[in-house]
Amino acid sequence: MQRQPINLTEKLSRFGEHWSPRIIAQMNDYHFKLVKFHGEFVWHDHADTDEVFLVLEGSMTIHFRDGDVPVRAGELFVIPKGETHKTSAAAECKAMLVERAGTINTGDVASDKTAADAWI
């Protein structure tokens, strides 16, 4: 076990791709992932797990079929399992995701934005 803090700024500097979450830590059955995004994602859901977004820089919108939730830097939002949603950002947004290990970013939807798990 390494006994060093994880520097989020340093980890974010290691990649530039949007919509490609990178795993930075694991706690029990959950992954902590960093992601950068800009534009709109695809409609999807995660039938078996909640999903957490913690905005580090910028802002984003979480779209639901019945309304939108803006989330700004320093704010966190939990998307309940089974809720169909998509995310978007008018300018680049940097966020941390917390979700069950093995969760596919696009749920059951096949898309060019579907990303494989990758550690950084």
C-alpha positions in Angstrom: 0.0 0.0 0.0 1.3 3.4 -1.0 0.9 6.0 1.7 0.8 9.1 -0.4 -2.0 11.4 -1.3 -3.3 11.4 -4.9 -2.7 14.8 -6.5 -5.8 15.4 -8.6 -4.2 18.3 -10.6 -1.2 16.1 -11.5 -3.4 13.2 -12.5 -5.6 15.5 -14.7 -2.5 16.8 -16.4 -1.7 13.3 -17.7 -4.5 13.2 -20.2 -6.4 15.4 -22.5 -9.1 13.3 -24.0 -12.7 14.1 -23.3 -15.3 11.5 -22.2 -12.5 9.1 -21.3 -12.6 8.5 -17.5 -9.4 7.5 -15.8 -9.3 5.5 -12.6 -7.2 7.0 -9.8 -8.2 4.9 -6.8 -10.3 2.1 -5.5 -12.2 1.9 -2.2 -13.9 -1.5 -1.6 -16.0 -2.1 -4.7 -15.9 1.5 -5.9 -13.6 3.4 -8.4 -12.7 7.0 -8.1 -12.3 8.4 -11.7 -11.2 11.7 -13.2 -12.9 12.8 -16.4 -12.7 15.8 -18.7 -15.6 16.6 -21.0 -17.0 19.3 -23.3 -20.2 19.1 -25.3 -23.0 16.5 -24.8 -22.9 12.9 -23.8 -25.4 10.2 -24.7 -28.6 9.3 -22.9 -28.1 6.2 -20.7 -28.6 4.8 -17.3 -26.9 2.5 -14.8 -29.5 0.0 -13.7 -27.6 -1.4 -10.7 -25.6 1.4 -9.2 -25.8 5.1 -8.3 -23.2 7.5 -9.8 -21.6 10.5 -8.2 -20.2 13.6 -10.0 -18.0 16.0 -8.1 -17.1 19.0 -10.2 -13.5 20.1 -9.7 -13.3 22.8 -12.4 -15.8 24.4 -14.6 -19.5 23.5 -14.6 -21.8 20.9 -16.1 -25.4 20.1 -16.5 -27.0 16.7 -15.7 -30.0 16.3 -17.9 -33.0 14.1 -16.9 -36.0 13.4 -19.0 -38.0 15.7 -16.7 -35.5 18.5 -16.1 -31.9 19.6 -15.7 -29.5 20.0 -12.8 -26.6 22.5 -13.1 -23.5 21.5 -11.1 -20.7 23.9 -10.5 -17.1 23.6 -9.2 -17.1 22.5 -5.6 -20.5 20.8 -5.9 -21.5 17.2 -5.9 -24.5 15.4 -7.3 -25.6 11.7 -6.9 -27.5 10.2 -9.8 -29.8 7.4 -8.5 -29.5 4.0 -10.1 -31.9 3.4 -13.0 -32.3 7.2 -13.7 -31.9 7.9 -17.5 -29.6 10.9 -17.9 -26.9 12.5 -19.9 -24.3 15.1 -19.1 -23.1 18.2 -20.9 -20.7 21.1 -20.5 -20.6 24.3 -22.5 -16.9 24.6 -21.8 -14.4 22.0 -20.6 -15.4 20.6 -17.2 -13.2 18.5 -15.0 -14.9 16.2 -12.6 -14.4 13.2 -10.3 -16.8 10.2 -10.7 -17.4 7.7 -7.9 -19.1 4.5 -9.1 -19.0 0.8 -8.7 -16.0 -0.9 -10.2 -16.8 -2.2 -13.7 -19.5 0.4 -14.4 -19.5 1.2 -18.1 -19.7 5.0 -18.7 -22.5 4.6 -21.3 -24.5 2.0 -19.4 -26.1 -0.4 -21.9 -25.8 2.1 -24.7 -23.1 1.3 -27.3 -21.5 4.6 -28.4 -18.3 6.1 -29.8 -18.1 7.6 -26.2 -18.0 4.2 -24.5 -14.7 4.0 -22.7 -12.7 1.0 -21.4 -11.5 1.1 -17.8 -8.0 2.7 -17.6 -5.9 3.5 -14.6 -3.7 6.6 -14.5 
